[in-house]
Amino acid sequence: MIDDESARAVRHWRATAPDTVLLDGFHALKHALRFGAAVRAAVTSDKAAAVELAEDLADDLTEAIADLLVEIDAGTLRDLVPRVHPTRVAALAVRRGRQANLDELSRRPRQAPVVVLDNPRNLGNVGAVVRLAAGFGATGVVTTGDIDPWHPNAVRSGAGLHFATAVERLPVDALPEGPLYALDPEGADIRSLTIPDDALLAFGSERHGISPELRKRATRLVALPMRPQVSSYNLATSVAMALFHWGGPS
């Protein structure tokens, strides 16, 4: 019976949640599955609508999503997650292994840059950058500082694409090897440079920029073109511009 199945699913969710990553919404579940995540639980308050969404947007995963999802009532779903996603889907997955991520980040030669976010403060921006990095095929995203890039708010903003690239937090002195191109208003215009595939592309916060420690390590300081009197770009916008320059026609 659906009531028994729902009750078992809720018990399993509560037991599994402390050791897993929340996938918030249909698109996060879709991306996680496409990139090999081990999904331990998946619930929805409207399974028929979720399966229909899969048929429209992810027909390669319709059967897998239909098998995974267990329908629970809307009130219980509200109790299980910080806020219910508009698609009324939530899932739990095993976080990508740290050692596997570190191996991927350090493997040489790299075919695509590593994005470094120097002491970011906004989890939504971190997730947006992960989504960009996954889309551009970057090797990974590394953050410095005290924010966990796998925080649920970052994973939510990243739409589950943390599973598509290597995402880790490291101190500056443990960054992967490679030429470090640090974005800074005093740097050379990025349009005058060729960004090598094995580069580290480092970005500071909108307010404070890159740290003195990272600036000291930089191979080159690089500036994005910007109209006078405009103070800065959004972090994700800056990353997108730099990755587009790297991947664009030579």
C-alpha positions in Angstrom: 0.0 0.0 0.0 1.1 3.5 -0.7 0.8 4.5 3.0 3.2 1.7 4.0 5.6 2.6 1.3 5.5 6.3 2.2 6.1 5.5 5.9 9.1 3.4 5.0 10.4 6.1 2.7 10.2 8.7 5.4 12.0 6.5 7.9 14.7 5.8 5.4 15.0 9.5 4.6 15.5 10.5 8.2 18.1 7.8 8.7 20.0 8.6 5.5 19.9 12.4 5.6 22.8 13.1 8.0 25.3 11.3 5.8 24.1 12.5 2.3 23.7 15.5 0.2 20.2 17.0 -0.4 19.2 17.2 -4.1 16.6 19.9 -4.1 14.2 19.6 -7.0 13.7 17.6 -10.2 16.6 19.1 -12.1 19.1 18.4 -9.3 18.0 14.8 -9.2 18.2 14.6 -13.0 21.7 16.0 -13.2 23.0 13.9 -10.3 21.7 10.7 -12.0 23.2 11.6 -15.3 26.6 12.1 -13.7 26.7 8.9 -11.7 25.5 10.0 -8.2 24.6 7.2 -5.8 21.0 8.3 -5.0 19.9 6.8 -1.7 16.3 8.2 -1.4 13.9 10.2 -3.6 10.5 11.6 -2.6 7.8 13.8 -4.1 4.3 14.9 -3.2 3.1 14.4 -6.8 4.8 11.4 -8.5 2.6 11.6 -11.6 3.7 15.2 -12.2 7.3 14.4 -11.6 7.3 11.4 -14.0 5.5 13.6 -16.6 8.3 16.2 -16.1 10.9 13.4 -16.7 9.1 12.4 -19.9 9.3 16.0 -21.2 12.8 17.0 -20.0 14.7 13.8 -19.3 13.3 10.9 -21.2 16.6 9.0 -20.8 15.9 8.9 -17.1 12.1 8.5 -16.9 12.2 4.9 -15.9 15.0 5.4 -13.3 13.2 8.4 -11.8 9.9 6.6 -11.7 11.5 3.7 -9.9 13.3 5.9 -7.4 10.5 8.3 -6.4 8.2 7.5 -3.6 5.1 9.6 -3.1 4.5 11.2 0.3 2.0 13.8 1.4 2.8 17.4 1.0 3.0 18.2 4.7 5.5 15.4 5.3 7.6 16.7 2.4 7.6 20.2 4.0 8.9 18.6 7.2 11.8 16.8 5.5 13.4 19.7 3.5 14.2 23.3 4.4 11.9 24.5 1.7 9.9 22.6 -0.9 11.2 23.1 -4.5 8.5 24.1 -7.0 8.9 20.7 -8.7 8.0 19.1 -5.4 10.9 16.6 -5.7 13.7 16.0 -3.3 16.4 13.3 -3.1 19.5 12.3 -1.1 22.8 11.3 -2.7 26.2 10.3 -1.5 28.7 13.1 -1.8 31.5 12.6 -4.3 34.6 11.2 -2.7 37.1 13.7 -1.6 40.1 11.7 -2.7 38.7 11.0 -6.1 38.1 14.8 -6.5 41.6 15.6 -5.4 43.0 13.1 -7.8 41.1 14.6 -10.6 42.1 18.1 -9.7 45.8 17.2 -9.5 46.0 15.0 -12.6 48.4 16.4 -15.2 48.2 17.4 -17.9 44.8 18.9 -17.5 42.6 19.5 -20.5 40.6 22.3 -18.9 41.2 24.9 -16.1 40.4 24.7 -12.5 38.2 27.5 -11.1 39.4 28.8 -7.8 37.0 30.9 -5.6 39.0 32.7 -3.0 37.1 32.9 0.2 33.6 33.2 -1.3 30.8 34.4 1.0 27.6 33.7 -1.0 26.6 30.1 -1.3 24.3 30.8 -4.1 27.2 32.3 -6.1 29.3 29.2 -5.3 26.5 26.9 -6.7 26.1 29.1 -9.8 29.8 28.9 -10.5 29.7 25.1 -10.1 26.9 25.0 -12.7 29.0 27.1 -15.0 32.1 25.1 -14.6 30.2 21.9 -15.3 28.7 23.4 -18.4 32.0 24.6 -19.7 33.8 21.3 -18.9 36.2 22.8 -16.4 38.3 20.3 -14.4 36.7 21.5 -11.2 35.9 24.2 -8.7 38.1 24.8 -5.6 37.1 27.1 -2.8 39.3 28.6 -0.1 38.1 29.9 3.2 35.5 28.5 5.6 32.4 28.0 3.4 31.7 24.4 2.4 31.0 24.3 -1.4 28.8 21.3 -0.8 26.5 23.2 1.6 22.8 22.4 0.7 22.3 26.0 -0.5 25.2 25.7 -2.9 24.1 22.3 -4.2 20.6 23.8 -4.7 22.0 26.7 -6.8 24.2 24.3 -8.7 21.2 22.2 -9.7 22.9 18.9 -8.9 25.9 19.6 -11.1 28.4 19.2 -8.2 28.4 15.6 -9.4 29.6 16.6 -12.9 32.9 18.2 -11.8 35.4 18.0 -9.0 34.3 20.4 -6.2 36.4 20.7 -3.1 37.6 23.2 -0.4 41.4 23.6 0.0 43.8 26.0 1.6 45.7 28.3 -0.7 49.0 26.4 -0.1 47.4 23.2 -1.2 45.9 24.3 -4.5 46.6 22.1 -7.5 49.7 22.8 -9.5 49.6 24.9 -12.6 49.9 28.5 -13.7 47.6 30.7 -11.6 45.7 33.5 -13.4 44.2 35.7 -10.8 41.4 38.1 -11.8 42.2 41.6 -10.6 41.4 45.1 -11.9 45.1 45.9 -12.1 45.9 42.9 -14.3 46.4 42.6 -18.1 43.3 42.7 -20.3 42.2 39.1 -20.6 41.6 39.7 -24.3 45.3 40.1 -24.8 46.1 36.7 -23.2 45.7 33.0 -24.1 44.6 31.0 -21.0 46.4 27.6 -21.0 44.3 24.5 -20.5 46.1 23.6 -17.2 45.6 27.1 -15.7 44.0 27.9 -12.3 41.5 30.7 -12.8 41.2 32.5 -9.5 38.4 34.9 -8.5 38.0 36.9 -5.3 34.8 38.2 -3.8 33.1 41.2 -5.4 33.8 43.3 -2.3 37.4 42.3 -1.4 38.9 40.8 -4.5 41.7 38.2 -4.2 43.6 37.8 -1.0 47.2 39.0 -0.6 48.2 35.3 -0.2 46.7 34.3 -3.5 47.9 37.5 -5.2 51.5 36.6 -4.1 51.2 33.2 -5.7 49.7 34.4 -9.0 51.5 33.8 -12.3 49.6 36.6 -13.9 47.0 39.1 -12.9 44.2 39.3 -15.4 41.5 41.9 -15.8 38.1 41.6 -17.4 37.0 44.5 -19.7 34.7 46.9 -17.8 33.2 50.2 -18.4 34.7 53.0 -16.3 32.8 53.8 -13.1 31.4 50.2 -12.9 32.8 48.7 -9.8 32.6 44.9 -10.4 30.7 42.0 -12.0 28.8 39.3 -10.2 31.1 36.4 -9.4 29.4 33.9 -11.6 29.4 36.5 -14.5 33.1 36.9 -14.1 33.7 33.2 -14.2 31.6 32.8 -17.2 33.5 35.6 -19.1 36.8 34.0 -18.2 35.8 30.5 -19.2 34.3 31.7 -22.4 37.5 33.5 -23.2 39.5 30.3 -22.5 37.2 28.1 -24.5 36.5 30.5 -27.4 38.2 30.6 -30.8 41.9 31.3 -30.7 
